[in-house]
Amino acid sequence: MNTESPRRTMPRLVWIALPALVLCVGVVIAFLILKSTPTAPKATPRERQARLVTVTAAEAAPTTLDFSANGTVQAADSTTLRPRVSGQIVTLTDKLAPGTRFEKSDVLARIDDADYQLALNSARTDLANARASLRVEKGQQAVAQRELALVGADVSADERDLALRGPQLEQAQADVEAARTAVAQAQLDLERTKVRAPFAGIVTERSASIGDVVSTSDTIATLAATDTYWVDVAVPVDQLRFIHAADGQRAGTSAQIYYPDGWGADAFLPAEVLRIQPALETSGRMARVLLQVPDPLGDNTPADTRLLIGAYVRAALEARLPGNSVLIDSAFVHENNNVWVMTDDDRLDIRSVDILYRDATQTVISAGLEPGDAVITSELTAPIQGMPIRVDSSTAEPATDDSAASDDPADTEQRESAAFVRDAGTRGLRLSGPPDSLAADSTTAASAPRALAKAKTEPNS
């Protein structure tokens, strides 16, 4: 029988139900709080805007392209002038002054000829004596012939020759020939007291003075021929395929020699490739090409300034290019020989091209690019094949309204980069003019990107 009173049971029930009640109230309050939290409308993802670019048309390369090489001028022929006979220098002509030009066989110096004049007179005397001895011997031979005829003896041929003084006659004739040779040598030595120029040229250095006693091993002056100069230039080995040396059937590759220090930036002298030397230079492993400059000191020399031996000059060699080549600025060729091209559907096409020739300003492409292709001239950060692009309308007229400018940092970066590339793109290329057909094609191709820029000024949706 349960004797517990109801008064003691009620507090126990309250203590049991109270935690459950508190838990239920907390759950209800949390649910109400979650239900009453304000919610923002879900933002629709913004479609990425096409990147701004600037473009230019790829040009058809001309038939010839000038590529540069540097080298040093040297005389094709040079020599040290030495006397052919010994003696004291009595005259040095004005033509022996350094820098003076002279013609072939001009007398440049004279050596005292007194001794050589005496030697010539002595040789002539010896010749006269030898001739006289020969006449005497011929007379004695005639007497011997008469005596032999009177004796009438039967003798051998050798005995007859001895009886007729044959050996003595041969000796007299030999003495005459030796005397003639001595006279000729004396005349030659006398003539050699006049020191003559071996070729037409210029004096580069004088080493003797009047009064010096010189021998055949002493140097009077250093001379350089002026009919032709050579220019020894260094070119990369891969450029040798564009040039050829002169041979019996054809002239060498044409070239122009520029000497800015003496003639200014645009004046030049014509030249041609004479030889491609057989060995590479030891330091830079470059090929050596020898250019020939005819008449380097003639009237055709620019600005009345002569080409100087030892001058450091620039040579522009005319290379012949294949007919399907394309020309672009070297700044538009990126890593791994890639060129960025804008396609007709406003997408980036990263093309790998075959480069035929490249220098600091221009690149000739033989495959991978066609004339008229829209080459992207602005820089792109992290370019991706097929990414959307659009032509920067500010290349035609810069915007001045800040409210019209895009807030996209990428667009701002592209506009700044495009402005930089446009400034850089105004550099001229060193080209020979293309033929009329290629020039017409280039004009048509150049109009394509202008029409493209006009039509593609709105962002892609």
C-alpha positions in Angstrom: 0.0 0.0 0.0 1.5 3.3 -1.2 1.5 5.6 1.8 3.5 8.5 0.0 1.4 11.7 0.2 0.4 13.6 -3.0 2.1 16.7 -1.5 5.6 15.0 -1.8 4.9 13.6 -5.3 4.2 16.9 -7.0 7.6 18.6 -6.6 9.3 15.5 -8.0 7.2 15.7 -11.2 8.0 19.3 -11.6 11.7 18.7 -11.4 11.4 16.0 -14.0 9.3 18.0 -16.5 11.1 21.3 -16.1 14.3 20.4 -18.1 12.2 18.9 -20.9 10.1 22.1 -21.0 13.3 24.3 -21.2 14.7 22.2 -24.0 11.5 22.4 -26.0 11.3 26.2 -25.5 14.9 26.6 -26.7 14.2 24.5 -29.9 11.2 26.7 -30.6 13.1 29.9 -30.1 16.0 28.7 -32.4 13.6 27.7 -35.1 11.9 31.1 -34.9 15.3 32.9 -35.1 16.3 30.9 -38.2 13.0 31.5 -39.9 13.2 35.3 -39.3 16.8 35.8 -40.7 16.6 38.1 -43.8 17.8 36.6 -47.0 19.5 38.5 -49.9 18.6 37.7 -53.5 21.1 35.3 -55.1 23.4 37.2 -57.5 23.5 35.9 -61.0 27.1 35.1 -62.2 28.6 37.8 -64.3 29.7 36.6 -67.7 33.4 37.4 -68.3 34.0 40.3 -70.5 36.2 39.9 -73.6 39.8 41.2 -73.2 40.8 44.4 -75.0 43.5 44.0 -77.7 45.1 46.0 -80.5 45.7 44.3 -83.8 47.7 44.9 -87.0 47.7 43.2 -90.3 50.5 40.7 -91.2 52.3 42.0 -94.3 53.6 40.0 -97.2 57.4 40.1 -97.0 59.3 41.8 -99.8 61.4 39.9 -102.3 64.6 41.1 -100.6 65.4 41.8 -96.9 68.3 43.7 -95.6 70.0 42.2 -92.5 72.8 43.9 -90.7 76.3 42.9 -89.9 79.2 44.8 -88.5 82.8 44.7 -89.5 86.1 46.4 -90.0 87.5 48.0 -93.2 90.8 46.7 -94.5 92.9 47.3 -97.6 92.6 44.5 -100.2 96.3 44.9 -100.9 98.9 46.5 -98.6 102.7 46.3 -98.5 105.8 47.7 -96.8 107.8 49.7 -99.2 111.5 48.7 -99.2 114.3 49.8 -101.5 115.7 47.3 -104.0 119.2 48.7 -103.6 121.2 50.0 -100.6 122.2 53.6 -100.2 121.4 57.0 -98.7 118.0 58.5 -99.2 118.4 61.9 -100.9 114.8 62.6 -101.8 111.3 61.8 -100.3 108.6 63.2 -102.6 105.5 64.9 -101.3 103.5 61.8 -102.3 105.2 59.9 -99.5 103.4 61.9 -96.8 101.0 59.8 -94.8 97.4 60.0 -96.2 98.7 61.1 -99.7 97.4 59.2 -102.7 99.7 58.1 -105.5 99.4 56.3 -108.8 101.2 53.1 -109.9 104.9 53.6 -110.7 105.1 57.1 -109.2 108.5 57.9 -107.7 108.2 58.1 -104.0 111.8 58.3 -102.9 115.3 58.5 -104.4 118.6 56.9 -103.2 122.0 58.4 -104.0 122.9 57.0 -107.4 126.5 58.1 -107.7 127.9 54.7 -106.9 125.5 53.0 -109.3 126.3 55.4 -112.1 130.0 54.6 -111.7 129.2 50.9 -111.7 127.3 51.3 -114.9 130.2 53.1 -116.5 132.6 50.4 -115.4 130.3 47.7 -116.8 130.1 49.5 -120.1 133.9 49.7 -120.2 134.1 45.9 -119.6 131.7 45.3 -122.4 133.7 47.4 -124.8 136.9 45.5 -123.8 135.1 42.2 -124.3 133.9 43.1 -127.7 137.4 44.2 -128.7 138.8 40.9 -127.4 136.2 39.1 -129.5 137.3 40.9 -132.6 140.9 40.2 -132.0 140.1 36.5 -131.5 138.1 36.4 -134.7 141.1 37.9 -136.5 143.4 35.2 -135.1 141.0 32.5 -136.1 141.2 33.8 -139.7 145.1 33.6 -139.6 144.8 30.1 -138.2 142.5 29.0 -141.1 145.1 30.2 -143.7 148.0 28.5 -141.9 146.0 25.2 -141.7 145.3 25.5 -145.4 149.0 26.0 -146.3 150.0 22.9 -144.2 147.4 20.8 -145.8 147.7 18.1 -143.1 145.0 15.5 -142.6 143.9 16.1 -139.0 140.9 15.0 -136.9 137.9 17.3 -136.1 139.1 18.0 -132.6 142.6 18.8 -133.8 141.1 21.1 -136.5 139.0 22.9 -133.9 142.0 23.5 -131.7 144.1 24.6 -134.6 141.5 27.1 -135.6 141.3 28.5 -132.0 137.7 27.4 -131.4 137.9 27.4 -127.6 139.5 30.9 -127.6 136.7 32.2 -129.8 134.0 30.7 -127.5 135.7 32.3 -124.5 135.7 35.7 -126.1 132.0 35.4 -127.0 131.2 34.4 -123.4 133.1 37.4 -122.1 131.0 39.7 -124.3 127.7 38.1 -123.0 128.9 38.5 -119.4 129.8 42.1 -120.0 126.4 42.7 -121.5 124.7 41.2 -118.5 126.8 43.3 -116.1 125.7 46.4 -118.0 122.1 45.4 -117.8 122.4 44.8 -114.0 124.1 48.1 -113.5 121.4 49.9 -115.4 118.7 48.1 -113.4 120.5 49.0 -110.1 120.7 52.6 -111.2 117.0 52.6 -112.1 116.2 51.1 -108.7 117.6 54.1 -106.9 114.2 55.6 -107.8 111.8 53.9 -105.4 108.5 53.6 -107.2 105.0 52.7 -106.1 104.0 49.1 -106.9 100.3 50.0 -107.3 97.9 52.9 -107.0 97.2 53.6 -103.4 97.7 55.7 -100.3 100.5 56.1 -97.8 99.4 54.8 -94.3 102.8 55.3 -92.6 106.2 56.7 -93.4 109.2 55.1 -91.6 112.3 56.8 -93.2 113.7 60.3 -93.6 116.0 62.1 -95.9 119.6 61.2 -95.1 118.9 57.7 -93.8 121.1 55.0 -95.1 118.9 52.1 -95.9 119.4 48.5 -97.1 117.1 46.2 -98.9 115.6 45.0 -95.6 114.7 48.4 -94.3 111.2 49.8 -94.5 110.6 53.2 -96.1 106.8 53.4 -95.8 103.6 51.3 -95.5 101.2 51.5 -98.5 97.6 50.4 -99.1 95.9 49.9 -102.5 92.9 52.0 -103.0 91.2 50.4 -106.0 89.3 48.0 -103.7 88.7 47.8 -99.9 87.5 44.8 -98.0 85.1 44.7 -95.1 85.3 41.6 -92.9 81.9 41.2 -91.2 80.6 38.5 -88.8 77.1 37.0 -89.4 75.2 34.2 -87.7 75.7 30.8 -89.4 72.0 30.4 -90.1 72.1 33.6 -92.3 74.6 32.1 -94.7 71.8 30.4 -96.7 70.6 33.9 -97.8 73.9 35.0 -99.4 76.4 33.7 -102.0 79.9 34.7 -103.0 81.1 36.0 -106.3 82.2 33.4 -108.9 82.9 33.4 -112.6 79.2 33.3 -113.6 77.5 35.7 -111.2 78.3 38.5 -108.9 78.1 38.1 -105.1 75.2 39.1 -102.9 74.7 42.9 -103.0 75.4 44.9 -99.9 75.6 48.5 -98.7 78.3 49.9 -96.4 77.1 52.5 -93.9 79.6 54.7 -92.1 77.5 56.9 -89.8 80.5 58.6 -88.2 81.7 59.9 -91.5 78.7 60.1 -93.8 75.6 60.3 -91.6 72.9 57.8 -91.1 71.6 57.3 -94.6 74.6 57.5 -97.0 76.3 54.3 -98.1 78.7 52.8 -100.6 77.7 49.7 -102.7 79.5 46.5 -102.1 79.2 42.8 -102.8 80.0 39.5 -101.1 83.5 38.4 -102.3 84.1 35.3 -100.2 82.6 33.3 -97.4 85.5 32.4 -95.3 86.0 28.7 -94.4 86.4 29.0 -90.6 84.3 30.4 -87.8 85.6 33.0 -85.5 87.0 31.5 -82.3 85.2 33.7 -79.8 81.6 34.2 -80.9 81.4 31.2 -83.3 80.1 33.5 -86.1 80.7 33.0 -89.8 83.1 35.4 -91.5 82.0 37.1 -94.7 84.4 39.2 -96.9 82.7 42.1 -98.7 84.4 43.9 -101.6 84.0 47.7 -101.9 85.1 49.0 -105.3 86.6 52.5 -105.6 86.2 53.3 -101.9 88.0 56.7 -102.3 86.4 57.7 -105.6 84.1 60.6 -106.4 81.0 58.5 -105.4 82.1 58.5 -101.8 79.3 60.3 -99.7 79.8 63.7 -98.2 83.4 64.0 -99.5 84.5 61.8 -96.6 86.6 58.9 -97.6 86.2 55.4 -96.2 89.0 54.9 -93.6 91.0 51.8 -93.2 90.3 50.3 -89.8 86.8 52.0 -89.5 84.1 50.0 -87.8 81.1 50.1 -90.2 77.7 48.5 -90.7 76.9 46.4 -93.7 73.3 45.7 -94.9 73.2 42.5 -97.0 70.3 42.0 -99.3 68.8 38.5 -98.8 66.4 37.0 -101.2 63.2 35.6 -99.5 60.7 33.0 -100.6 57.6 34.4 -102.2 55.2 33.2 -99.5 56.9 34.8 -96.6 55.2 37.1 -94.1 56.8 40.0 -92.2 55.9 41.2 -88.7 57.5 43.2 -86.0 59.8 41.1 -83.7 57.9 42.4 -80.7 54.8 40.5 -81.7 56.6 37.1 -81.6 56.3 35.5 -78.2 57.9 32.6 -76.3 58.3 29.3 -78.3 57.9 31.2 -81.6 54.2 31.8 -81.0 52.2 34.6 -82.5 48.8 35.8 -81.1 46.2 36.1 -83.8 42.6 37.4 -83.6 40.2 35.0 -85.4 37.1 36.0 -87.3 34.9 34.9 -84.3 36.8 37.2 -81.9 38.9 34.5 -80.3 42.5 34.2 -79.4 44.5 31.9 -81.6 48.0 31.1 -80.4 49.9 30.0 -83.5 53.3 28.4 -83.7 55.1 29.8 -86.7 58.3 28.9 -88.6 60.8 31.7 -88.5 63.0 32.3 -91.5 64.8 35.3 -90.2 64.6 37.4 -87.0 66.5 40.4 -85.6 65.7 43.1 -83.0 63.1 44.8 -85.2 61.7 42.5 -87.7 60.8 38.8 -88.2 60.2 36.9 -91.5 57.8 34.0 -91.1 57.8 31.2 -93.7 54.8 29.2 -92.4 52.0 29.5 -89.9 50.9 33.0 -90.8 49.2 34.5 -93.8 49.2 38.0 -95.2 46.3 40.0 -93.7 46.0 37.9 -90.5 45.1 40.1 -87.5 48.2 39.9 -85.4 47.6 41.0 -81.8 50.1 43.8 -80.9 49.2 44.3 -77.2 50.3 42.2 -74.3 48.0 39.6 -72.7 48.5 38.3 -69.2 47.9 34.5 -69.0 46.7 34.1 -72.6 44.5 31.0 -73.2 43.8 29.4 -76.6 40.2 30.4 -77.7 39.7 33.1 -75.0 37.3 35.9 -76.1 38.9 39.2 -77.2 37.8 42.4 -78.7 39.5 45.3 -80.5 40.3 48.3 -78.3 38.3 51.2 -79.7 40.6 53.7 -77.9 43.3 53.0 -80.5 41.4 55.3 -82.9 40.2 58.0 -80.5 41.3 57.9 -76.8 38.3 58.2 -74.4 38.2 61.3 -72.1 35.0 60.5 -70.2 35.8 58.7 -67.0 32.3 57.5 -66.6 32.6 55.6 -69.9 35.7 53.8 -68.8 35.4 50.2 -67.6 36.0 49.5 -63.9 37.5 46.1 -64.7 41.2 46.2 -63.6 42.0 43.8 -66.5 40.6 46.2 -69.0 42.5 49.1 -67.5 45.7 47.0 -67.7 45.0 46.1 -71.3 44.5 49.8 -72.3 47.8 50.8 -70.8 49.6 47.9 -72.4 47.9 48.6 -75.8 49.0 52.2 -75.6 52.6 51.1 -74.9 52.6 48.7 -77.8 51.1 51.3 -80.2 54.0 53.6 -79.4 56.5 50.8 -79.9 54.8 49.7 -83.1 55.6 53.0 -84.9 59.2 51.9 -85.4 60.2 51.5 -89.0 61.5 48.3 -90.5 64.7 48.1 -92.6 63.2 46.7 -95.8 63.7 46.8 -99.5 60.5 47.7 -101.2 58.3 44.8 -102.4 57.4 44.4 -106.1 54.1 46.0 -107.3 52.1 42.8 -106.9 53.3 42.2 -103.3 52.7 45.9 -102.5 49.2 45.7 -103.7 48.6 42.6 -101.6 50.0 44.3 -98.6 47.8 47.4 -99.1 44.7 45.2 -99.3 45.8 43.2 -96.2 46.5 46.4 -94.3 42.9 47.6 -94.8 41.5 44.5 -93.2 42.3 45.2 -89.6 41.0 48.8 -89.9 37.6 47.5 -91.0 37.9 44.9 -88.3 38.6 47.5 -85.6 35.6 49.5 -86.7 33.2 46.6 -86.5 34.5 45.0 -83.3 34.2 47.8 -80.8 31.4 46.2 -78.7 32.1 43.6 -76.0 30.9 40.1 -76.6 27.8 39.0 -74.7 
